[in-house]
Amino acid sequence: MNNIKQTFSIKDLENLSGIKAHTIRIWEKRYNLLEPDRTDTNIRMYNLKSLQKLLNVTYLVNSGYKISRISKLNEEEINEYVRRIVSDSSTKYQALNSLKIAMLNFDLELFLGTYEQLTDRRSFRQIFLDIFIPLLTEIGLLWQTNTIDPAHEHFITNLIKQKMLLNIEKLQFAKPTKNDKAFVLFLPENEIHELGLLYVHYEILLAGYKAIYLGPSIPLDSLTSLTKYHDNVVFVSYFTIKPEKDQAVDYVQSFNDIVCKDKQHDFWMLGKQTAFMPKESATNHKYFDSISEIITILN
């Protein structure tokens, strides 16, 4: 294990386990569940072993076991109970816990082992939608509450990105089976959050279409050359932080003015910044609330 993140406050434990700090204190006092260290100012601090135990105890409680019963088990017995009741539905919970611990400790081996176990029973689509998206959502909340720092976020998101690129590459060797349209995927200038767009790229290839992935920070005027190579081009973009609220309307209008100057092309958009875009501005604009909506249309 890496020594970078080894101690946690009770607030960290609350954020990571979903168990309220008040409840954790009760479990400590009534059942002697955890044994925190104390700072000179009497603040509770917990080690990684305590976090792992709490995550497993939380799993058992959520599976219907009473805390009074769990408290009588030793650590190995708790681990054995968890292993015994793991099923397809509960694998998600265990995987999320393992991936969080891997992130906190910059533990590549744990990440890879957890991912390999998931691939034995799930498709990459299931792993991404059922495991990675909830994990990324939780990471955002943990970052906002200062439970983790940017290094943790970059570590785990880059590992997820590696897995996405590997699965995309596998599909790229297959010849497209649908030739009625080609997709061009890009992010607007100064937008660097590409995990969502990368996964859309994977789904487009999986559906049998040709896809051209341009990546982050692409000026609109550079897209015009793509229209010369395909008769029917669908442009796809994912707006996480760009364009900004006050520039959203102008951005979609600029797309029509620049990219669709000679011929109209469909423009598919998703991401939280689409909330600020005109939903009825043009017939060639299509907005999606989720990746699942795009999957439905592609298939």
NUPABA-777885 format. One line per field, with one value per residue: residue in three letters; z negated, y, x negated of N, C-alpha, C in turn. Coordinates in steps of 0.1 Angstrom, whole numbers, plus 5000, padded with zeros to 4 digits. Layout:
BEGIN
code c(ALA, ...) $
nzz c(Z, ...) $
nyy c(Y, ...) $
nxx c(X, ...) $
cazz c(Z, ...) $
cayy c(Y, ...) $
caxx c(X, ...) $
czz c(Z, ...) $
cyy c(Y, ...) $
cxx c(X, ...) $
This chain:
BEGIN
code c(MET, ASN, ASN, ILE, LYS, GLN, THR, PHE, SER, ILE, LYS, ASP, LEU, GLU, ASN, LEU, SER, GLY, ILE, LYS, ALA, HIS, THR, ILE, ARG, ILE, TRP, GLU, LYS, ARG, TYR, ASN, LEU, LEU, GLU, PRO, ASP, ARG, THR, ASP, THR, ASN, ILE, ARG, MET, TYR, ASN, LEU, LYS, SER, LEU, GLN, LYS, LEU, LEU, ASN, VAL, THR, TYR, LEU, VAL, ASN, SER, GLY, TYR, LYS, ILE, SER, ARG, ILE, SER, LYS, LEU, ASN, GLU, GLU, GLU, ILE, ASN, GLU, TYR, VAL, ARG, ARG, ILE, VAL, SER, ASP, SER, SER, THR, LYS, TYR, GLN, ALA, LEU, ASN, SER, LEU, LYS, ILE, ALA, MET, LEU, ASN, PHE, ASP, LEU, GLU, LEU, PHE, LEU, GLY, THR, TYR, GLU, GLN, LEU, THR, ASP, ARG, ARG, SER, PHE, ARG, GLN, ILE, PHE, LEU, ASP, ILE, PHE, ILE, PRO, LEU, LEU, THR, GLU, ILE, GLY, LEU, LEU, TRP, GLN, THR, ASN, THR, ILE, ASP, PRO, ALA, HIS, GLU, HIS, PHE, ILE, THR, ASN, LEU, ILE, LYS, GLN, LYS, MET, LEU, LEU, ASN, ILE, GLU, LYS, LEU, GLN, PHE, ALA, LYS, PRO, THR, LYS, ASN, ASP, LYS, ALA, PHE, VAL, LEU, PHE, LEU, PRO, GLU, ASN, GLU, ILE, HIS, GLU, LEU, GLY, LEU, LEU, TYR, VAL, HIS, TYR, GLU, ILE, LEU, LEU, ALA, GLY, TYR, LYS, ALA, ILE, TYR, LEU, GLY, PRO, SER, ILE, PRO, LEU, ASP, SER, LEU, THR, SER, LEU, THR, LYS, TYR, HIS, ASP, ASN, VAL, VAL, PHE, VAL, SER, TYR, PHE, THR, ILE, LYS, PRO, GLU, LYS, ASP, GLN, ALA, VAL, ASP, TYR, VAL, GLN, SER, PHE, ASN, ASP, ILE, VAL, CYS, LYS, ASP, LYS, GLN, HIS, ASP, PHE, TRP, MET, LEU, GLY, LYS, GLN, THR, ALA, PHE, MET, PRO, LYS, GLU, SER, ALA, THR, ASN, HIS, LYS, TYR, PHE, ASP, SER, ILE, SER, GLU, ILE, ILE, THR, ILE, LEU, ASN) $
nzz c(5000, 5007, 4990, 4990, 4984, 4954, 4931, 4917, 4912, 4892, 4907, 4932, 4932, 4931, 4956, 4973, 4967, 4964, 4940, 4913, 4893, 4867, 4863, 4866, 4844, 4824, 4829, 4822, 4795, 4783, 4794, 4797, 4822, 4839, 4833, 4829, 4833, 4814, 4817, 4804, 4798, 4792, 4814, 4834, 4854, 4881, 4893, 4924, 4922, 4904, 4920, 4941, 4927, 4918, 4943, 4950, 4929, 4933, 4957, 4949, 4931, 4949, 4963, 4946, 4922, 4886, 4867, 4841, 4842, 4860, 4847, 4829, 4844, 4854, 4873, 4895, 4897, 4904, 4929, 4942, 4941, 4958, 4982, 4985, 4991, 5015, 5046, 5080, 5079, 5056, 5062, 5074, 5053, 5037, 5056, 5060, 5035, 5034, 5055, 5046, 5024, 5038, 5052, 5031, 5021, 5042, 5055, 5079, 5084, 5070, 5083, 5109, 5103, 5093, 5116, 5134, 5122, 5125, 5153, 5157, 5154, 5165, 5192, 5210, 5213, 5192, 5170, 5173, 5172, 5148, 5128, 5132, 5138, 5115, 5096, 5106, 5102, 5074, 5068, 5076, 5056, 5033, 5038, 5038, 5011, 4999, 4992, 5008, 5029, 5060, 5071, 5064, 5079, 5105, 5108, 5106, 5127, 5150, 5151, 5156, 5181, 5196, 5197, 5212, 5237, 5245, 5249, 5269, 5290, 5296, 5309, 5331, 5350, 5363, 5393, 5403, 5401, 5408, 5430, 5435, 5422, 5408, 5378, 5360, 5333, 5308, 5285, 5273, 5275, 5249, 5233, 5215, 5203, 5211, 5207, 5208, 5235, 5248, 5240, 5254, 5280, 5279, 5279, 5303, 5321, 5313, 5322, 5349, 5366, 5384, 5369, 5361, 5340, 5325, 5301, 5272, 5270, 5296, 5323, 5339, 5366, 5376, 5381, 5405, 5426, 5423, 5434, 5460, 5467, 5461, 5469, 5451, 5421, 5386, 5360, 5327, 5293, 5260, 5233, 5205, 5189, 5207, 5236, 5216, 5195, 5204, 5230, 5244, 5261, 5283, 5291, 5302, 5323, 5337, 5346, 5365, 5383, 5391, 5395, 5408, 5431, 5459, 5460, 5442, 5411, 5386, 5351, 5322, 5288, 5254, 5217, 5188, 5194, 5215, 5205, 5207, 5233, 5263, 5267, 5288, 5310, 5336, 5362, 5367, 5344, 5316, 5283, 5254, 5224, 5211, 5215, 5219, 5235, 5259, 5266, 5270, 5293, 5311, 5314) $
nyy c(4988, 5023, 5051, 5075, 5083, 5076, 5081, 5091, 5114, 5115, 5126, 5121, 5093, 5092, 5104, 5085, 5061, 5065, 5063, 5081, 5104, 5106, 5082, 5065, 5072, 5062, 5035, 5030, 5036, 5020, 4994, 4991, 4991, 5004, 5016, 5045, 5067, 5095, 5129, 5156, 5175, 5160, 5150, 5126, 5102, 5080, 5049, 5032, 5005, 5007, 5021, 5002, 4981, 4994, 4999, 4973, 4965, 4983, 4973, 4948, 4956, 4970, 4948, 4936, 4926, 4929, 4954, 4948, 4921, 4919, 4932, 4914, 4898, 4889, 4905, 4889, 4871, 4889, 4897, 4872, 4868, 4888, 4879, 4856, 4863, 4877, 4886, 4889, 4914, 4925, 4927, 4951, 4970, 4961, 4963, 4991, 4999, 4987, 5000, 5026, 5024, 5017, 5041, 5059, 5050, 5050, 5026, 5006, 4978, 4969, 4982, 4971, 4943, 4944, 4953, 4932, 4911, 4921, 4920, 4893, 4888, 4908, 4929, 4955, 4977, 4974, 4975, 5002, 5018, 5008, 5007, 5025, 5050, 5056, 5056, 5078, 5099, 5099, 5104, 5131, 5143, 5136, 5151, 5177, 5179, 5179, 5154, 5139, 5147, 5165, 5148, 5122, 5120, 5123, 5101, 5079, 5084, 5085, 5058, 5046, 5058, 5046, 5019, 5024, 5032, 5009, 4992, 5006, 5005, 4978, 4976, 4992, 4977, 4963, 4963, 4989, 4983, 4998, 5022, 5046, 5070, 5090, 5096, 5124, 5132, 5155, 5180, 5212, 5243, 5247, 5228, 5200, 5176, 5145, 5119, 5112, 5117, 5099, 5075, 5076, 5075, 5048, 5035, 5042, 5030, 5003, 5000, 4998, 5019, 5042, 5062, 5092, 5104, 5133, 5146, 5167, 5203, 5217, 5239, 5254, 5261, 5243, 5220, 5220, 5208, 5181, 5176, 5173, 5148, 5130, 5123, 5124, 5136, 5133, 5154, 5152, 5162, 5169, 5186, 5197, 5218, 5238, 5252, 5283, 5294, 5320, 5319, 5299, 5299, 5314, 5297, 5274, 5285, 5295, 5271, 5263, 5284, 5282, 5255, 5244, 5259, 5254, 5230, 5214, 5198, 5173, 5178, 5165, 5168, 5166, 5166, 5187, 5215, 5218, 5226, 5252, 5258, 5266, 5247, 5245, 5255, 5248, 5225, 5206, 5202, 5181, 5172, 5154, 5139, 5119, 5094, 5069, 5075, 5081, 5056, 5042, 5053, 5048, 5021) $
nxx c(4992, 4996, 4982, 4996, 5023, 5034, 5047, 5078, 5105, 5135, 5154, 5145, 5149, 5177, 5183, 5172, 5184, 5211, 5224, 5237, 5218, 5226, 5239, 5217, 5202, 5219, 5218, 5192, 5191, 5211, 5208, 5181, 5169, 5150, 5117, 5106, 5077, 5065, 5061, 5039, 5057, 5079, 5094, 5110, 5092, 5088, 5075, 5065, 5072, 5094, 5112, 5116, 5128, 5151, 5164, 5170, 5187, 5208, 5217, 5227, 5247, 5264, 5272, 5290, 5282, 5280, 5265, 5258, 5254, 5233, 5213, 5203, 5186, 5153, 5127, 5119, 5141, 5161, 5152, 5155, 5182, 5190, 5179, 5193, 5220, 5218, 5232, 5244, 5258, 5247, 5221, 5215, 5216, 5194, 5173, 5173, 5164, 5139, 5126, 5127, 5110, 5086, 5082, 5078, 5054, 5037, 5034, 5025, 5026, 5048, 5069, 5067, 5071, 5097, 5111, 5106, 5120, 5146, 5148, 5152, 5178, 5194, 5202, 5183, 5198, 5217, 5200, 5191, 5214, 5227, 5208, 5185, 5196, 5213, 5191, 5175, 5193, 5195, 5168, 5167, 5182, 5167, 5144, 5154, 5160, 5135, 5125, 5109, 5080, 5070, 5050, 5058, 5082, 5073, 5056, 5075, 5093, 5077, 5069, 5094, 5098, 5078, 5088, 5111, 5100, 5086, 5108, 5121, 5102, 5102, 5127, 5122, 5108, 5127, 5146, 5168, 5204, 5225, 5232, 5246, 5242, 5216, 5198, 5185, 5166, 5160, 5147, 5155, 5135, 5111, 5124, 5118, 5126, 5130, 5140, 5167, 5174, 5156, 5167, 5191, 5180, 5171, 5196, 5208, 5190, 5195, 5221, 5217, 5211, 5191, 5166, 5150, 5127, 5119, 5113, 5103, 5108, 5114, 5115, 5144, 5142, 5123, 5137, 5149, 5135, 5140, 5165, 5161, 5155, 5174, 5208, 5230, 5227, 5226, 5222, 5208, 5208, 5197, 5206, 5192, 5179, 5177, 5194, 5195, 5222, 5232, 5224, 5235, 5258, 5248, 5228, 5240, 5253, 5231, 5220, 5239, 5236, 5209, 5200, 5222, 5224, 5225, 5239, 5265, 5258, 5263, 5262, 5253, 5257, 5246, 5243, 5238, 5238, 5256, 5280, 5282, 5286, 5305, 5333, 5350, 5339, 5329, 5336, 5316, 5303, 5298, 5305, 5293, 5301, 5288, 5262, 5273, 5296, 5285, 5275, 5298, 5309, 5288, 5290) $
cazz c(5000, 5007, 4977, 4992, 4977, 4944, 4919, 4922, 4902, 4891, 4918, 4944, 4932, 4935, 4970, 4981, 4964, 4964, 4927, 4907, 4883, 4854, 4862, 4864, 4829, 4816, 4831, 4815, 4780, 4779, 4799, 4798, 4836, 4844, 4823, 4835, 4825, 4810, 4819, 4792, 4795, 4790, 4826, 4839, 4866, 4884, 4902, 4935, 4917, 4899, 4932, 4948, 4918, 4918, 4956, 4950, 4920, 4940, 4967, 4942, 4926, 4961, 4967, 4937, 4909, 4875, 4862, 4828, 4846, 4867, 4837, 4822, 4853, 4856, 4887, 4905, 4898, 4911, 4943, 4947, 4943, 4970, 4994, 4986, 4997, 5027, 5057, 5091, 5075, 5046, 5067, 5077, 5040, 5034, 5066, 5057, 5023, 5038, 5064, 5038, 5016, 5047, 5055, 5019, 5018, 5055, 5056, 5092, 5084, 5065, 5094, 5120, 5099, 5093, 5129, 5140, 5116, 5131, 5167, 5157, 5153, 5170, 5204, 5207, 5211, 5178, 5161, 5173, 5167, 5135, 5118, 5134, 5137, 5100, 5090, 5110, 5095, 5060, 5067, 5077, 5043, 5024, 5041, 5033, 4996, 4995, 4987, 5017, 5036, 5074, 5074, 5063, 5090, 5118, 5108, 5110, 5140, 5160, 5152, 5163, 5195, 5202, 5200, 5223, 5249, 5249, 5255, 5282, 5300, 5301, 5319, 5343, 5359, 5371, 5404, 5400, 5408, 5411, 5438, 5439, 5416, 5400, 5366, 5357, 5319, 5304, 5274, 5276, 5270, 5235, 5226, 5214, 5197, 5223, 5204, 5214, 5250, 5251, 5239, 5266, 5291, 5278, 5282, 5317, 5328, 5310, 5330, 5362, 5374, 5385, 5359, 5361, 5327, 5325, 5287, 5265, 5274, 5311, 5328, 5348, 5380, 5380, 5384, 5418, 5435, 5421, 5442, 5474, 5468, 5459, 5472, 5440, 5409, 5374, 5350, 5313, 5284, 5246, 5226, 5190, 5184, 5218, 5234, 5204, 5196, 5212, 5244, 5249, 5273, 5294, 5296, 5311, 5335, 5345, 5352, 5378, 5392, 5396, 5399, 5417, 5440, 5472, 5459, 5428, 5404, 5373, 5340, 5310, 5276, 5240, 5207, 5180, 5200, 5225, 5198, 5210, 5247, 5267, 5270, 5300, 5319, 5350, 5364, 5367, 5330, 5307, 5269, 5247, 5210, 5206, 5225, 5222, 5245, 5272, 5268, 5275, 5307, 5320, 5315) $
cayy c(5000, 5035, 5058, 5089, 5085, 5065, 5085, 5097, 5120, 5109, 5132, 5113, 5080, 5095, 5106, 5073, 5049, 5068, 5062, 5094, 5105, 5104, 5067, 5059, 5074, 5053, 5021, 5029, 5036, 5009, 4981, 4990, 4987, 5010, 5022, 5056, 5074, 5108, 5140, 5163, 5182, 5150, 5147, 5112, 5099, 5065, 5044, 5025, 4993, 5010, 5024, 4990, 4974, 5002, 4997, 4959, 4965, 4990, 4964, 4938, 4963, 4972, 4935, 4931, 4921, 4938, 4959, 4941, 4908, 4922, 4937, 4902, 4891, 4895, 4911, 4878, 4867, 4900, 4895, 4859, 4870, 4896, 4870, 4846, 4868, 4884, 4881, 4899, 4927, 4931, 4929, 4965, 4976, 4957, 4969, 5005, 5000, 4984, 5011, 5038, 5022, 5018, 5055, 5066, 5046, 5050, 5012, 5001, 4964, 4967, 4986, 4961, 4931, 4946, 4954, 4919, 4904, 4926, 4915, 4879, 4887, 4919, 4935, 4968, 4986, 4972, 4981, 5016, 5024, 5004, 5009, 5036, 5063, 5059, 5060, 5091, 5108, 5099, 5111, 5145, 5147, 5135, 5162, 5189, 5179, 5178, 5141, 5135, 5159, 5163, 5137, 5110, 5121, 5121, 5087, 5069, 5088, 5081, 5043, 5044, 5062, 5035, 5008, 5028, 5033, 4996, 4986, 5013, 5000, 4965, 4978, 4999, 4968, 4958, 4972, 4994, 4976, 5008, 5033, 5057, 5082, 5089, 5104, 5131, 5135, 5166, 5188, 5226, 5249, 5248, 5217, 5189, 5165, 5137, 5105, 5109, 5116, 5087, 5064, 5077, 5069, 5033, 5030, 5044, 5019, 4991, 5000, 4995, 5031, 5048, 5073, 5100, 5110, 5145, 5149, 5180, 5217, 5218, 5251, 5250, 5263, 5232, 5209, 5221, 5199, 5168, 5175, 5171, 5134, 5121, 5130, 5125, 5136, 5137, 5158, 5149, 5169, 5167, 5199, 5197, 5232, 5247, 5267, 5288, 5298, 5332, 5317, 5287, 5302, 5318, 5286, 5265, 5293, 5295, 5258, 5264, 5294, 5278, 5241, 5241, 5270, 5249, 5220, 5212, 5186, 5170, 5181, 5158, 5174, 5162, 5173, 5196, 5228, 5219, 5232, 5267, 5260, 5267, 5234, 5245, 5265, 5244, 5211, 5197, 5201, 5171, 5172, 5142, 5140, 5109, 5085, 5058, 5080, 5079, 5042, 5037, 5058, 5041, 5007) $
caxx c(5000, 4989, 4984, 5001, 5035, 5035, 5055, 5091, 5113, 5148, 5162, 5141, 5156, 5191, 5184, 5168, 5192, 5225, 5229, 5236, 5208, 5233, 5241, 5203, 5198, 5227, 5213, 5179, 5194, 5220, 5203, 5166, 5167, 5138, 5109, 5098, 5066, 5069, 5051, 5037, 5070, 5090, 5101, 5109, 5086, 5090, 5065, 5070, 5078, 5107, 5120, 5120, 5138, 5164, 5170, 5176, 5198, 5218, 5222, 5235, 5259, 5273, 5277, 5300, 5276, 5281, 5252, 5255, 5248, 5220, 5203, 5197, 5177, 5140, 5125, 5119, 5155, 5168, 5148, 5160, 5197, 5191, 5176, 5204, 5232, 5216, 5239, 5243, 5262, 5239, 5207, 5214, 5212, 5180, 5164, 5172, 5156, 5125, 5121, 5124, 5097, 5075, 5080, 5072, 5040, 5029, 5031, 5028, 5028, 5062, 5077, 5066, 5077, 5111, 5116, 5105, 5131, 5158, 5149, 5156, 5193, 5201, 5197, 5177, 5210, 5222, 5190, 5190, 5227, 5231, 5197, 5176, 5204, 5215, 5178, 5171, 5202, 5191, 5155, 5169, 5187, 5156, 5135, 5160, 5159, 5121, 5121, 5098, 5075, 5069, 5041, 5066, 5091, 5065, 5052, 5085, 5099, 5068, 5070, 5107, 5096, 5070, 5097, 5119, 5092, 5084, 5120, 5123, 5092, 5107, 5138, 5117, 5103, 5138, 5151, 5182, 5214, 5236, 5225, 5255, 5237, 5203, 5199, 5173, 5167, 5151, 5150, 5152, 5122, 5109, 5130, 5108, 5132, 5134, 5144, 5181, 5173, 5149, 5176, 5200, 5173, 5172, 5210, 5210, 5183, 5202, 5233, 5213, 5209, 5177, 5165, 5138, 5126, 5109, 5108, 5105, 5105, 5114, 5122, 5154, 5138, 5115, 5146, 5155, 5128, 5146, 5177, 5158, 5151, 5186, 5220, 5239, 5219, 5233, 5212, 5212, 5200, 5200, 5203, 5191, 5177, 5177, 5193, 5201, 5236, 5235, 5219, 5241, 5266, 5239, 5220, 5247, 5255, 5219, 5219, 5247, 5230, 5196, 5200, 5233, 5225, 5228, 5249, 5268, 5254, 5268, 5253, 5258, 5250, 5250, 5235, 5246, 5239, 5267, 5291, 5282, 5287, 5318, 5337, 5358, 5332, 5327, 5340, 5305, 5298, 5305, 5299, 5295, 5300, 5279, 5256, 5283, 5305, 5278, 5274, 5311, 5310, 5278, 5294) $
czz c(5000, 4994, 4978, 4984, 4967, 4933, 4924, 4910, 4902, 4902, 4931, 4944, 4935, 4950, 4978, 4979, 4965, 4951, 4920, 4895, 4869, 4852, 4859, 4850, 4821, 4817, 4823, 4800, 4776, 4782, 4800, 4812, 4841, 4832, 4829, 4826, 4822, 4812, 4805, 4788, 4794, 4802, 4831, 4852, 4868, 4894, 4914, 4931, 4911, 4910, 4939, 4940, 4919, 4932, 4956, 4941, 4926, 4950, 4960, 4937, 4938, 4966, 4957, 4924, 4899, 4870, 4849, 4831, 4852, 4857, 4829, 4831, 4853, 4870, 4898, 4908, 4906, 4926, 4950, 4949, 4956, 4982, 4996, 4993, 5009, 5038, 5068, 5087, 5065, 5051, 5070, 5064, 5036, 5043, 5063, 5045, 5026, 5046, 5056, 5030, 5026, 5050, 5043, 5017, 5031, 5057, 5070, 5092, 5080, 5076, 5105, 5116, 5098, 5107, 5136, 5135, 5122, 5145, 5168, 5158, 5160, 5183, 5201, 5205, 5197, 5168, 5161, 5167, 5153, 5124, 5120, 5132, 5122, 5093, 5093, 5103, 5081, 5059, 5068, 5063, 5033, 5026, 5036, 5018, 4990, 4989, 4996, 5024, 5051, 5078, 5074, 5076, 5103, 5119, 5112, 5123, 5151, 5162, 5159, 5178, 5202, 5206, 5212, 5237, 5254, 5255, 5268, 5293, 5305, 5311, 5332, 5354, 5368, 5381, 5401, 5408, 5412, 5418, 5441, 5433, 5410, 5389, 5363, 5342, 5315, 5292, 5278, 5271, 5255, 5227, 5227, 5208, 5208, 5220, 5210, 5229, 5255, 5251, 5251, 5278, 5291, 5283, 5297, 5325, 5325, 5318, 5345, 5371, 5374, 5376, 5361, 5348, 5327, 5311, 5283, 5273, 5289, 5315, 5338, 5363, 5385, 5384, 5398, 5428, 5434, 5431, 5456, 5477, 5467, 5462, 5460, 5427, 5397, 5364, 5336, 5304, 5270, 5238, 5211, 5184, 5194, 5228, 5221, 5206, 5205, 5227, 5251, 5261, 5285, 5300, 5306, 5324, 5344, 5352, 5365, 5388, 5399, 5402, 5410, 5428, 5454, 5471, 5444, 5423, 5390, 5363, 5327, 5298, 5263, 5230, 5200, 5186, 5210, 5218, 5202, 5225, 5252, 5273, 5283, 5310, 5333, 5351, 5364, 5354, 5322, 5294, 5262, 5232, 5204, 5218, 5229, 5234, 5259, 5276, 5275, 5290, 5316, 5323, 5319) $
cyy c(5013, 5043, 5072, 5092, 5074, 5069, 5093, 5103, 5113, 5114, 5124, 5100, 5082, 5096, 5093, 5061, 5052, 5067, 5075, 5093, 5102, 5089, 5060, 5060, 5064, 5039, 5019, 5028, 5024, 4995, 4980, 4986, 4991, 5016, 5033, 5061, 5088, 5118, 5147, 5171, 5173, 5148, 5133, 5111, 5084, 5061, 5036, 5012, 4996, 5014, 5011, 4982, 4981, 4999, 4983, 4958, 4972, 4981, 4954, 4944, 4965, 4959, 4928, 4926, 4932, 4942, 4952, 4928, 4910, 4925, 4925, 4894, 4897, 4899, 4900, 4872, 4876, 4898, 4882, 4860, 4878, 4887, 4861, 4851, 4876, 4878, 4891, 4913, 4934, 4933, 4944, 4972, 4973, 4963, 4984, 5007, 4998, 4995, 5024, 5036, 5022, 5032, 5062, 5062, 5045, 5035, 5006, 4986, 4961, 4971, 4975, 4948, 4932, 4946, 4940, 4910, 4908, 4921, 4901, 4878, 4898, 4924, 4949, 4978, 4986, 4978, 4996, 5022, 5020, 5007, 5022, 5050, 5066, 5063, 5074, 5102, 5110, 5106, 5126, 5150, 5147, 5147, 5175, 5190, 5178, 5165, 5136, 5148, 5155, 5151, 5124, 5109, 5117, 5107, 5078, 5072, 5084, 5065, 5039, 5047, 5052, 5023, 5011, 5028, 5019, 4989, 4993, 5007, 4986, 4966, 4984, 4989, 4962, 4968, 4976, 4986, 4985, 5020, 5045, 5070, 5079, 5099, 5111, 5136, 5145, 5173, 5203, 5231, 5250, 5238, 5205, 5176, 5156, 5123, 5102, 5108, 5103, 5075, 5064, 5072, 5054, 5028, 5032, 5033, 5005, 4989, 4997, 5007, 5035, 5060, 5079, 5108, 5121, 5149, 5163, 5192, 5219, 5230, 5247, 5251, 5251, 5220, 5209, 5211, 5185, 5166, 5172, 5156, 5124, 5130, 5133, 5124, 5141, 5141, 5156, 5156, 5167, 5179, 5198, 5210, 5242, 5243, 5271, 5293, 5309, 5330, 5306, 5289, 5306, 5306, 5277, 5272, 5294, 5282, 5258, 5273, 5290, 5264, 5237, 5252, 5265, 5238, 5217, 5198, 5185, 5173, 5175, 5164, 5168, 5168, 5184, 5210, 5229, 5225, 5246, 5269, 5260, 5254, 5233, 5255, 5261, 5229, 5201, 5195, 5190, 5171, 5159, 5144, 5130, 5101, 5074, 5062, 5078, 5065, 5037, 5041, 5050, 5026, 5005) $
cxx c(4991, 4992, 4991, 5014, 5037, 5044, 5067, 5098, 5127, 5157, 5158, 5148, 5170, 5192, 5181, 5178, 5207, 5232, 5227, 5225, 5214, 5235, 5227, 5199, 5206, 5222, 5200, 5182, 5201, 5214, 5188, 5162, 5154, 5130, 5100, 5087, 5072, 5058, 5049, 5049, 5082, 5099, 5099, 5102, 5085, 5079, 5072, 5078, 5092, 5117, 5125, 5130, 5151, 5171, 5177, 5187, 5210, 5225, 5231, 5248, 5269, 5278, 5286, 5295, 5277, 5267, 5248, 5249, 5234, 5209, 5196, 5188, 5164, 5138, 5125, 5133, 5163, 5165, 5154, 5175, 5199, 5189, 5187, 5216, 5231, 5224, 5238, 5247, 5253, 5225, 5205, 5210, 5198, 5170, 5162, 5163, 5141, 5119, 5118, 5112, 5085, 5072, 5073, 5058, 5031, 5025, 5035, 5032, 5043, 5072, 5078, 5073, 5092, 5117, 5116, 5117, 5144, 5159, 5153, 5171, 5201, 5194, 5190, 5188, 5215, 5213, 5190, 5203, 5230, 5221, 5190, 5184, 5207, 5202, 5174, 5180, 5198, 5177, 5157, 5174, 5176, 5146, 5141, 5160, 5145, 5117, 5109, 5092, 5074, 5061, 5049, 5075, 5084, 5061, 5063, 5091, 5090, 5068, 5083, 5105, 5088, 5079, 5106, 5112, 5089, 5096, 5124, 5114, 5097, 5118, 5133, 5112, 5114, 5143, 5165, 5192, 5226, 5229, 5234, 5250, 5223, 5204, 5185, 5175, 5156, 5156, 5147, 5139, 5122, 5117, 5121, 5114, 5138, 5139, 5158, 5181, 5166, 5158, 5186, 5193, 5173, 5186, 5213, 5203, 5190, 5214, 5230, 5211, 5194, 5177, 5151, 5137, 5115, 5104, 5111, 5102, 5103, 5122, 5133, 5150, 5129, 5124, 5150, 5148, 5134, 5158, 5174, 5156, 5163, 5199, 5229, 5230, 5228, 5221, 5217, 5203, 5206, 5196, 5203, 5189, 5178, 5188, 5200, 5215, 5240, 5231, 5226, 5249, 5258, 5231, 5228, 5251, 5243, 5216, 5226, 5240, 5217, 5196, 5210, 5235, 5230, 5239, 5252, 5264, 5260, 5257, 5259, 5250, 5255, 5240, 5243, 5248, 5250, 5279, 5293, 5284, 5302, 5323, 5345, 5352, 5331, 5331, 5328, 5298, 5305, 5297, 5303, 5293, 5290, 5273, 5265, 5292, 5298, 5277, 5287, 5313, 5300, 5283, 5308) $
